[in-house]
Amino acid sequence: MGNCKSRNRYSFFFDTCLRHEHCRASAIARYDESGNLQRMTVLSERQISLARIIQSRK
């Protein structure tokens, strides 16, 4: 899978976003000062218009 260790001495994070039609996902990786992967968070969402939400509630 690759190396999960960073090469610098500072805490940092990396964020990437993927999109397909009405779906979107963001992946965030956070590393500690030693360069070890501390946490990985993935957020996904489905985009629909406000008009569709209102119409579906009628």
N, C-alpha and C positions, 0 to 999 in steps of 0.2 A: 504494500500500500504506500510506501513512501515514509519519509522521516518526519516524526512529529516533534522534533527538537529545533528550536531556533538557534541562530548563531550570534545573537547579540546579548547584552546583559540587561536589557530594559524590558519591562512588561509591555506587551503590545497585543493588538487584536487585528483580525483580518475579517472582512465582510465581503461576501459576493452575493449577487442576486441573479436568479434564473427566472425566465418568464416564458410561458407558452399559452397562447390564446387568452383565456380568462383566469389563468392560475399563475401565481407568483410564489417563489420560495427564496428566502434569504438564509444563508449559512454564516454563522459567526464563530470564529475560533479565537480563544483567548489563551495566551501563553504567559507564564510567570517569568520572573527575573532570571531564572536558571535556564529558560528556553524550553521547559516542559509544557506540553499541552495541558492546560488547566481545566478548560471547559469548552464544549462544542454545543452550540444552540442552533436549532433550525426552526424558522418561522415560515408557515405556509398560509396562504390566503387565497380566496377565490373572489375575484372582482365581479360585482354585478352593479348595475346602475341603480340609482335611487328611484327612478321611475319604475323599474321592475319590482323593487321591494314594495312600493306603495300599491302597485297594481295587484300584487299577490295577496295583499291584506284585505282587499275589497271583497 
